[in-house]
Amino acid sequence: MRIGFLGTGLMGAPMARRLAGAGFAVSAWNRSREKATALADAGIAAVDQLAEVARDARAVIGMLSSDDACRDVLLGDGGVLAAMAPGSILIVMSSISVPMARELADAAAARGVACLDAPVSGGVAGAEAGTLAIMVGGDAAVFEDARDILRPMGRPVRIGPVGTGALAKLANQMIVAGTIALVAEAFVLAEQGGADPARLREALAGGFADSIILQRQGQRMIVGDFVPGGPAKYQIKDSGAALALAGEVGLDLPVARLVDGLFRELVAAGDGELDHSALIRQVRRRNGLG
């Protein structure tokens, strides 16, 4: 089975490798071609033209950076959707807004192409290990048809109709961002109060305060390793989309709003390309700690 793959960056490259390793014939496109050609050792063919990604493909997977990128690559002039065969499946694994997920599904349906919004969580480590949480919105029959494609990359769960995968990812990002913010504040409090954050992290392991965020992102904060697994600039894209949707349905989410503001300060301070665990830098700045 041939799979087309769009976007071979930090997350997309290991995801494409997982598919190739599972026996799929994978063709890949990336704006920076060298990122696609770097996958040749896995048997993945780099293509230059967007339409080539869709040629003879049972499914095309998009792992693009934003709504705008999806609109440009999938729906724009010469976009991939126009080249997809009726009966094939568009699987959008990017973190996008709910309206964008529905727009893509409507455009796909008009061409006889099925569509799933299937964003992921788990970072680069999860992508490499094939253990990503995959949150899927779309028709149940299409999900079952695509399940074997998704499984090499992680654990797919259908949430509901089109748009609910994107909605689940927004909920995920709210929880991730809020937990990062609290871990950062707790570590700064520990530092200033005379406790070692590393020992605090160790002491909390297994208790109610323990989490993947505390263990993984907390360790990054302790050692100052902010090489991006998830750049902070993408966090405000997701938190902004969540707050916009909340406004549309008449909700006030005060904690999410505060956390979004803190991440926006981090990006404005020039740290948008760092991992989102770098939020501890902004907590320190707010307190005059450098």
Buried (B, 14 or more C-beta within 10 A) or exposed (E): BBBBBBBBBBBBBBBBBBBBEBEBBBBBBBBEBEBBBBBEEBEBBBBEEBBBBBBEBBBBBBBBBBBEBBBBBBBEEEBBBBBBEEEBBBBBBBBBBBBBBBBBBEBBEEBEBBBBBBBBBBBBEBBBEBEBBBBBBBBEEBBEBBEEBBBBBBBBBBBEBBBBBBBBBBEBBBBBBBBBBBBBBBBBBBBEEEBEBBEBBEEBEEEEBBBBBBBBBBBBBBEEBBEBBBBBBBBBBBBBBBBEBBEEEEEEBEEBEEBBEBBBBBBEEEBBEBBBBBBBBBBBBEEEEE
